[in-house]
Every structure is written in structure tokens, then in C-alpha cells.
Amino acid sequence: MQFYKKLKQVMIDFSSSPPSARNARAKQVLKHTWSFIHGGSYTSVKHKELILKNLNVSPKELAKKSDVSEQAIAKARYRIFQDLEECLSPAFITFLEKKQWEKAWIYLGLATTPHLGYQLFFQEFLQSLKKQVQENSHMQLKSYPLKDCQDEISILRPFFKPLLQNKLEELETAQLQKLRYLFELYDGNIGSIKERYHLHQQLLNGN
């Protein structure tokens, strides 16, 4: 419950700040956070639809206009906020309170995007490449001697699936187990959002 109150206070502070002080990324983070909260994908608690549509209504008042008891609503509401905190983690609130919007944006994406590993590895590289080429309309398809493309070939190698397959076949069982753990961690199937964030930073920065 305290987690949600802190989250709500950050949003209130932001909305009451002067327009000139409103960071564009902050607005994006808070908008997506609010949508995520109301979407309820992070919890399977009974009556969640009723509660999430009436977050500003007290359990007592909500019980009066529904067929659910005040006790059941209060209990479900508490569990929903517990699930929300478990999904986003206290670190997310810290980022918001310190106005570390870029870190908060990464954290939010890691916490709320299902099967992120499948989205970011391999095919994501090719999709990004195509998108950047399309955005540069002056960039026409040309032919080059392979000897002039050695740096670019080295960029492609880590994404070359046959090479990756060969690499996997050379690994020992313990290494395969750790690789599987890292992928499942990044994909959100195991571990905490805090661990996922640190893994993301290491993949991104190489340390």
C-alpha cells in the first residue's frame, strides 16, 4: 500500500509542477506506469477489475456500490498493491523520486514487457537495421567488395545463428545452465527486476 502511495505522490508532484519543468521522458514514464497499473497484468487477484477501475474509492464506499464486501475489497486491494510492488520493486520508486527518468524507463520496460529476451536478441538487430535504413531515405542499396566490409562483418558475427549454434555446442553443461538462467532472467521468468536491470546494464555496457 505504501508503495502505491509513494507512486501516486510522484505523479501528483509531477502534474502540479510548472510545464517548463516537466521532462518529456518523465511524462512518458508516468503515463506508461499509470496504464500498467490499471491494466492489472501483474496480478491475478479476484475482483481486480473492480478495484483497479476505482483506485480512488475507499473499500467502504466501493462495497456500497458493488456486491463485494468491504473486507474482501480491502484484502484484494492490499494483495494487488503487493503484486505491483513485487513487479516494479522499490528501486523503481527510488528512480522516480530522484528524477532518474531514463533508468526508470529501462526498469519499467524490463518489468512490464513479456518475453523481452525473444524481442531483443537476434531479430531485433535486423529490425533496427532495416528501420534505420528506411529512415535515411537517401541511403540507396549499393554493392561493395567484401574486403571493404570487414568491420561490418565483425559487427554481424555475434548475430549469426550458425556461429552461435557452434558456440553453444562447445559449452560445458554448467555454462549452458548459466546461459539458460541469464536468458530466463532477462525474459522475466525467474529472479527479480533488480537482477534483470543489472544484467541489462552489463549487456549494454560490457561490464
Secondary structure, DSSP 8 states (H G I E B T S, - for coil): -HHHHHHHHHHHHHHTS-GGG--HHHHHHHHHHHHHHHH-TT---TTHHHHHTTTTS-HHHHHHTSSS-HHHHHHHHHHHHHHHHHHH-HHHHHHHHTT-HHHHHHHHHHHH-TTHHHHHSTHHHHHHHHHHHHH-TT-------GGG-HHHHHHHGGG-HHHHHHHHHHS-HHHHHHHHHHHHHHTTSSS-HHHHHHHHHHHHH--
